[in-house]
Amino acid sequence: MVYLTKLKHTGSVISSSDKFGAKMFDVAARYFSQYARGIFIGTGSGVVAQYFMQAPVPFAFVEKHPAFVRQFHERFGADTPLLAKDFFTLPIDESGEGLANCVMVSCMPVTGMFYSEKLVEQFRDALNSGSTIVQMSYTPFIKQIRLFDRLQREGFKVQRVSTVFFNIPPASVFVLRKA
Ligand SMILES: C[S@@+](CC[C@H](N)C(=O)[O-])C[C@H]1O[C@@H](n2cnc3c(N)ncnc32)[C@H](O)[C@@H]1O
């Protein structure tokens, strides 16, 4: 139960386990040979992000919350680059912070109150620009996730590839691609 000792110190009982971080990396690694770069959205406590620090393709890290930005620099060093930005402001292009033609790993929440038309639009544009999205969710079924249901109905391929039960709460890894 190693993850019980890795809580975020933010007052939240929700935290990703090391096992889940390793699983997100394993899944994303399947796509490294297809892309020259990656982008990681929502570094949070860094439990998942730590696996992507030495990835064979360079990753840009993005986090919008100032407390987690601080935590990232405390954990990985002031010199480790982090884009203190909101996902929704990132361009759909092939620049270092662009969402086009890359492997996008996202720990950003996408369910419930986090669902929006802008979210659908940004995911759709990234997928149409050749990117593969590896998204975590605490909701295990595709049909329960409005964003995924919507993208599937538009013809995108959405797969649940893994669920890690030793996580608080259990978390699934989904892969989204243009069919
Ligand atoms: C579920 S938590 C991160 C999970 C991470 N694996 C952990 O254990 O800490 C989600 C993170 O996404 C960040 N986030 C949410 N919406 C975002 C957005 N629009 N742009 C960038 N980061 C965002 C939050 O600030 C939070 O740090």
The ligand as an SDF file (V2000), in Angstrom:
LIG
                    3D

 27 29  0  0  0  0  0  0  0  0999 V2000
   -6.4270   14.6240  -10.8450 C   0  0  0  0  0  0  0  0  0  0  0  0
   -5.2400   15.8900  -10.6110 S   0  0  0  0  0  0  0  0  0  0  0  0
   -3.6740   15.2290  -11.0800 C   0  0  0  0  0  0  0  0  0  0  0  0
   -3.4690   13.8290  -10.8660 C   0  0  0  0  0  0  0  0  0  0  0  0
   -2.0210   13.4670  -10.6710 C   0  0  0  0  0  0  0  0  0  0  0  0
   -1.8030   12.2200  -11.2920 N   0  0  0  0  0  0  0  0  0  0  0  0
   -1.7480   13.4250   -9.1820 C   0  0  0  0  0  0  0  0  0  0  0  0
   -1.7600   12.3560   -8.5980 O   0  0  0  0  0  0  0  0  0  0  0  0
   -1.5350   14.4560   -8.5920 O   0  0  0  0  0  0  0  0  0  0  0  0
   -5.5940   16.9540  -11.9740 C   0  0  0  0  0  0  0  0  0  0  0  0
   -4.6110   18.0490  -12.2230 C   0  0  0  0  0  0  0  0  0  0  0  0
   -4.9610   18.6870  -13.4340 O   0  0  0  0  0  0  0  0  0  0  0  0
   -4.8270   20.0840  -13.2620 C   0  0  0  0  0  0  0  0  0  0  0  0
   -5.7000   20.7380  -14.2440 N   0  0  0  0  0  0  0  0  0  0  0  0
   -7.0640   20.7140  -14.2350 C   0  0  0  0  0  0  0  0  0  0  0  0
   -7.5460   21.4200  -15.2650 N   0  0  0  0  0  0  0  0  0  0  0  0
   -6.4650   21.8890  -15.9500 C   0  0  0  0  0  0  0  0  0  0  0  0
   -6.3260   22.7090  -17.0930 C   0  0  0  0  0  0  0  0  0  0  0  0
   -7.4100   23.1670  -17.7500 N   0  0  0  0  0  0  0  0  0  0  0  0
   -5.0870   23.0120  -17.5230 N   0  0  0  0  0  0  0  0  0  0  0  0
   -3.9950   22.5470  -16.8620 C   0  0  0  0  0  0  0  0  0  0  0  0
   -4.0630   21.7720  -15.7550 N   0  0  0  0  0  0  0  0  0  0  0  0
   -5.2890   21.4410  -15.3030 C   0  0  0  0  0  0  0  0  0  0  0  0
   -5.2360   20.3190  -11.8230 C   0  0  0  0  0  0  0  0  0  0  0  0
   -4.7530   21.5660  -11.3280 O   0  0  0  0  0  0  0  0  0  0  0  0
   -4.6320   19.1260  -11.1270 C   0  0  0  0  0  0  0  0  0  0  0  0
   -3.3290   19.3650  -10.6950 O   0  0  0  0  0  0  0  0  0  0  0  0
  1  2  1  0
  2  3  1  0
  2 10  1  0
  3  4  1  0
  4  5  1  0
  5  6  1  0
  5  7  1  0
  7  8  2  0
  7  9  1  0
 10 11  1  0
 11 12  1  0
 11 26  1  0
 12 13  1  0
 13 14  1  0
 13 24  1  0
 14 15  1  0
 14 23  1  0
 15 16  2  0
 16 17  1  0
 17 18  1  0
 17 23  2  0
 18 19  1  0
 18 20  2  0
 20 21  1  0
 21 22  2  0
 22 23  1  0
 24 25  1  0
 24 26  1  0
 26 27  1  0
M  CHG  2   2   1   9  -1
M  END
$$$$
